[in-house]
Amino acid sequence: MPLNLIKGEYRITHSEPDGDSVHFYANDPDAFHTLNLAAHMNSGGGVQLRLDAIDALETHYTPRVRGSFLQHQPLGLAHAAGERLLELIGFTDTTRKGEMITGSTPDATPGYILTRFADKYGRPVSLAYAGDRDDDDLSPVRVDVKLLKKSVNYQLVGAGLVYPTYYSKLYPDLRRALTTAVSHARAARSGVWEGDLTTAGAKLETMTDLTDGAVIMPKLFRRLVDYFALNAGSMSLDAFPGFLAARDDRVLVLSEGHMTGFDTVVAVADQTVRLDHPPEDLVFIEK
């Protein structure tokens, strides 16, 4: 699987990194333009990465409804993923004001990413690494399972600190390796898997049940938060399947070999919501 190598450094001061996203500054200021990647760069030349194949519990999610408030998932696990990500890329200490990092040790750390496209928000979808690599900057690198296992992405999955969330541009051999790591972490009840309710079902009678109690796949959490934000305080899940159908998130169910909508793999009974399939059995289609 060839991806483009971009060398640079991670900087986190005055940003809000979480367990699947961090700011990266390429050594070559024209790197993303040269590689025809539609990345959104800040005034300092940095981009916000989206770490491929993983999804961490939300620390500060804003619903899509105007006037909505920031929401989060259980913060102990959410922060554990973010802290581990920063450790893996070389930061030894941070100071914060809320979710905002106000200082770090060191100020920046060297690293590189392997990527081939940016998502609709301008975030390069990447495998992230600490340190340096001998290959020339901006050169194609074939990613095999051995190289995948050195990535921050894989190490977070292996520790059970993030959920697998696959999209169709991820190559099958890498997806299978990640799924094996998920299986091991789940068996060990590591991280999120100790209290995961994604397929067992989360009973949601108050927003606190969702934000502080339920450990579920973040994509399902985000859809629930968007839905509740429309409901003027009502916690009824009666219209949630229809809301999901209208969103039309397309997904391939690997075990059944067919394409469907996300709404068809989400089950609602009274005030309990769950997935009919584990997260690693789903491959979402990029919009």
N, C-alpha and C positions, 0 to 999 in steps of 0.2 A: 504493500500500500504506500505509494509515494505521496509525501506531504512536503510543503515548503518549510525550510528551516529559516527562522528569523532569530537572530541573536540580539540580546539587549539586557535590560535590567528591570527588576520589579521595584516600584515605589508605592508606598501605602499611606504616607502622611497626607492628611486632609482628604481621605477617601473612606469609604465604608465597605471594605472587603468582607465577604462571607465565605462559606465553604465551597463555593463553586465559581467565584469571580474575583478578579484582582486586576490592578492596573499594571500595564507593561509598556516600556519605552524601548523602541527598537534602536539599535546602534546606528542604523542607516535611516535617516529621517524620511527617505523616499521608499522604504521597503514595501509598504502596503500598496502604494501606487504602482511600483515596478511589477509587483506580483498580481496586479489587477484585483486586489481585494478591497471591497467597498467598506473599509473600516472607518468609523467615526473617531477622529482624533481630537484631543483637547488642545488648548493653546500651548501646552508644553510638549506636544508631540506624543502624548500617551494615549493608549486605547484601553478600554475595559474588555478583558477577556471573558469569554464564556467557556468554561472547561467542558470539553466534549464528554458525553455519555453519562454525566453525573448530575444530580440535583440535591443540594443541601437544604435542610430545613430553613425556612424563611426567618430572617431576623427583622426585616422592615419592608413588608410588601404593601404597596399602595394599590387598592382596588381601582378598577377602571371607571368607577362612577364618580363624577365631580363632587367634591366636598367630603369624600370618604377619608377615614383616618388610617394611618399606618397600622398594619396588623402583623403578628408574628406567630411562629410555631413555638413549641416548648424550647425556651431559650438556653437551657443547660446543654442540650444536644446541639442546637444550632450554633452556639458559641464554640463548643468543642470542635466542630468541623472547621470553623473559621480559624481558630487558634492553631489547629494542626496544619492547615494549609500554609499559614505563615511560617510555622516551624520548618516545614518541608522545603520552602524556598529560601530559608536562611535567616529569617528574622528571629532575634533572641529575646526581644522585649518590646512592648508597646505601651503607650499611654493613650487613654480614650476619654472622650466626652460623649457619653451615650454610645452610639454605634460608630461615631466618627473617631478616627485615629488622629491624635494630635502630635504624636512623636513616636519614633521607632529607632531601634538599635539593630543593625546599622541603619543609615538613612536610605540605602538602596542595596539590593543584592543582585549579583549577576545571574542570568538565566537565559533560557531560550524556549521558543515555542515551535511546535510543528502544526501547521494549519494549511487549509486550502480554500476556505471561504469564510465570509462573515455572515451573521444572521441578519434578520430584517431590522434589528436595532443597531447595526454597525459594529457588533462585537465579533472579533475573530474567534471562530469555534476551534478550540486548540487543545492539544496535549501540551502540558506545561512541565518544565524541568528546571531544576536548579543547576548552577554551574555553567560550564562551557562545553562545546563539542568541536571536534577537529574539522568537520566538514566546512566548506566555504559558506559564508553567510548567503542566504537566499537560494541555496542550492536545494534540489529535490533530495529527500531522504526516504528510503523505503522503511516503513514501520512494520516490524514483525512483532510477535508476542513478547519476545525478549526485551525489545526496546519499549513496548507498551508498559511492561511491568516496572520500568524505572520512572514512569511519569507520576506526577502528583495525583492525577486522576485515578490511576489504578491503586495507588497506595491508600487513598481515601476510601475507595470501595472496599479494599481488603480489610481496612480497620472497622468497617461497618458504620462509618460516620456520615455517609451520603447514600442516597437512593440511586440505583441505576435508572437512567431515563434515556432511552435510545431513540435516535432519529435515523432516517433512511440513508443518510450519506455516510454513516459509520460502517466500515467494512465488516463482513460477517465473522472473519477469523478473530478480529479484535473484540467484537461483541461477545463471542463465545468465551473468550478468555476472561472477560469481565464478569460474565455470568457465573463462571466457575468460582471466581473470587467472592461473588455475592453469596453463593451457596455455602461456602465455608464460613463466611461472616455470620450468616443467618443461623447455621448450625451451632456456632459458638455463642449466639445471642449477644454479639458485639454491637455496641453503639445503638443505632436506631432499632436494631432487630430485637433487642430485649423487650421492648414494649410496643412493637409495630402493630397497628390495627388496620392496615390497608386492606387486607383480605378478610380479617376476622370481623371487621365492622366497628365503626366509631359511632356511639350514640351522642347526638348533638342537640342538647336542649337549651344551652346558652352559648354565647360567643366564647365565654371562658372555656367551655368544653373543647372548642375547636382550637383556640389559641394557646392554651396552657395545658390541656390534658391529652388531646389526641395526637399520637405520633403516626402520621400518615404520609403517603407519597406527596411531595410538595406540589406537583402539578394538580392533584386532586384538591389539595388545600386551596390553591389559588382560584380554582374554579368555584369552590364553595364560598370563598370570601367575596368574589365578584358577584355571585348570586345573592348572598345575604345583603350586600350593599344596596341592591335594588329593592329590597323588601321592607324598607321603612321600619326596621326593628323586629319584623316577624322572623321566627326561626323555622317556620314550616318548610319542610323539604318536598312538599307535594309537587311543586313545579320545577324542581331541579332537573329531572330527566329532560324535560322540554327545553330548559335553558341550555343544557349541554348539547342537545340536538341542534339548536339554533347556532351554537358556536361552531359546529361541524369540524371538530378536531378529528382528522382521519388517522386511523391506526391499523397496523398490520398485527394480527394475533398470530404469533409464530407457531404455537402448538396446534392451531387449527388451519393455518395456511390461507387465511382470507383477510381481505380489507374490510373495515367497517368503521363506524363512528365511535368516538370515545364514550358516548352516551350508552351504547349497547353493552359495554363491559363494566358499567357502574350500576350497582343494585341499590335501591332505596326501599326500606321497609319501615314504616312509621318514621321515627326520627333517627334511624341508623343507616349509615351509608358505607359501602364497601366496594372494592373491585372484585370482579369475578375471576381475574387472572392476576398473578404476581407481576410486579412492575417489569421484571426482566423478560416477561413473555410478550411484551408490547413494543412495537417499533412505530414511533410517530412520524408523520409526514410533515416536512418543513413547509411552512406557509410563505 
